Amino acid sequence: MSTEETRLKTISNDYATQRVPMSERKSTLSVSLVVSGFCICMSGLFTGAAMAAGLSLREALIAAFIGNVILSAFGGAVGAAGAREGLSASRLSIYSFGSQGFKIVSLVLALTMGGWFSVQSGFFGITINAMFPNAGFITHPQFAGVWGGLLMLMTAYFGYKGLEVLSKIAIPLIVIISLIGINAAINSAGGWDNVMSITPVGSTTISAGIVLVVGSFAAGASAQADVTRYSKDAKTAWIATIIGFMVANSFIIVAGYLSTLVTGMGDLPNAMLHLGLGFPALMVLILAQWTTNDNNLYTSSLGLSNIFRIGRSRIVIIVGVIGSILGGLGVADYFVSWLVVLGIGVPPMAGVIIADYYIIRKQNYKFKDESILPKWNANALLAWLIGCVVGFTVKFGVASLNSLIVTVVAYVIIMKIRPIYLEHMEIEEQQ
């Protein structure tokens, strides 16, 4: 194979197993739009809906703000590392978990995000049918789940470029249409003053709201490097991450909150449909799901590409088709509890990467020869295990955040006590 053929193959594989070269890096606007597309999703609407049951608007805004600050902090840390090194989350983990150990990380990421792709595809079909029950076969929940998943597959197939093109079109449309829907909902309630006078029927706490916000996107924030590796520098990655969570995710949460408070319905598209905005409601539903679920499939494909010798685009087709069918048939719903379990394991994985990159390695993964890396870093696996145990057993606070923080501390302590991995840094420095 010629050098040019190898280069083209690498580009088509979206640098799944290589560093993204500086010549391929994108603008702050581009990365921000893709991250925002990932953050604007139906789960954000439902998070807002859940808040509307027990929090005032002021309390919901506080919970959304604090929750997204937390997501921005650890998502930005992983994302900035990905930008500096040009590597995905799966590929970053090779330096902390080892040349074989990182495959476990890649598999967990692939199964978690691929599983959610399938579940979300099925949910898409159910929602389409609920909104348009009399539209014929095309809105049958099983069929809609399949064609919805295949639709989302298309942009994931083209890698970052596909995500970018969709986000440039979808994000402005989602914002504009959502604002129209929110305005219609407020007007239907008799104006803003009447909305502000509505008292939530239930009672909950701001801390519970924060748990909802962080828990709904902890796994996604942990894989932030998959997108931000295309940033020109760490600053760009931080800006994109902050915009994605503080602006985009906060916006969709507030939209879900207001639509639920005013109409009593759990999501903005159904609320808009109730208000007579049929086509706009459909557009919000399709675009919000699409910009998130193609990212789920994209991250899954990057993880599997680092395990198997199969091109990333082929993996997208295989996982996407299977996931769409399983989602449409409702089979994926039986694995939701299992996916939640996997999701608890993702933030502590990010904790190992953060601790290793920023504290142990001091932001240096520029190895000339990855072959000097050990196959397994037992310290990383032990710290990851400790974090997972905390995530599953500690009942107060935010499980994902608890597990991440504990993992960072545990990894640093273990590495100080048993610095078996640091010898490879010394070898590299001598070279």
GIJO-V967658 format. One line per field, one symbol per residue. phi: phi as a letter, one per 40 degrees, with the letter a starting at -180 (. if undefined). psi: psi as a letter, one per 20 degrees, with the letter a starting at -180 (. if undefined). Layout:
phi: ???
psi: ???
This chain:
phi: .ccccccccccccffcbbcccccbcbcdcdccccccccccaccccccccccccabccdcccccccccccccccccccccccccccgbccccdccccchcbccccdcccccccccccdccccccdcccdcccbcbcgccbddccccccccccccdccdcgddcccccccccddcccccccccccccccccghcccccccbdcbaabcccccdcccccbcccccbdcdccccccacddcccccccdccbcccccccccccccccbgccacdccccccgbccdccccdccccccccccdccccccccccbbcbddcccdcccccccccccccgccccbcccccccccccdcccccdcccccbccfgbbcccbccccccbbccccccccdccdcccbccbgbdccdcccccdcccccccccbccccccccdcccc
psi: prggggghggghjklhjrpoqhhjqrrhgghgggghhhhorhhgghghghhhhiqrgghgggggggghggghghhhgghhghggikqrgghhihhhirihhhhggggggggghhghggghgghggggghhhmikjahhjphgghhghgghghhghhhjbhgggggghhgggggggghghgggghgghhijrhghghippqhapaqhhhgggggghijggghhkhhhgiijqhrhggggggggggghfghgghghghgghghgijqiqgghggghjjmgghggggggggggighhhghggghgghhigqmpqghhhggghggghgghghijhhhijghhhggghhigghghggggggghggillokmphoiiiqqhpnhgghggggggggghhhpiqboghgghgghgggggggghhhmlhhihhghgghh.
